[in-house]
Amino acid sequence: MDWIEGLAFFLEGYAFERQGRSPVYARQAGQAFTEVASAQGNVVTPSSHLSQQCWNWFCELGRYLPDGKGANPNVNPLNPKESHDVITICDRLKKHGYNIYSFARGAIEGDTIREAHQTIDEIRGVGKKRPFFSAMLLSTAVLTLVT
């Protein structure tokens, strides 16, 4: 699983798991990210430019206002405001190929789960969702066994 597949899986499966969320956010976020990343060509890495493009396309897909109203910008992990979006966090994971799942697997294997959890907590909207992180790590462990 490359970083693009890993992030799409994260967006569609975990990033929007919270009470009161719109059921379409996860699908739209995955779609926005994969479409923008695909349009970049074969060699795409996380960047502030990619973050902004994904946010803009997410808002366009959902027909949200340009300021993000309707897209729940305060807790939306694609919102690049103040660099707390998931793509910016992935940019810091170069050692793991920018891959959020390789990063989580490395945390399991290297016994650095606390540090990984702190990094994941920085993603807008994820915050202190301990069940979320546990589910992500469990999924990563299962993927590790399967692959």
Summary of the structure (lengths in Angstrom):
residues: 147
radius of gyration: 14.3
end to end distance: 9.1
largest distance: 43.1
contacts: 446
relative contact order: 0.16
helix: 61%
strand: 0%
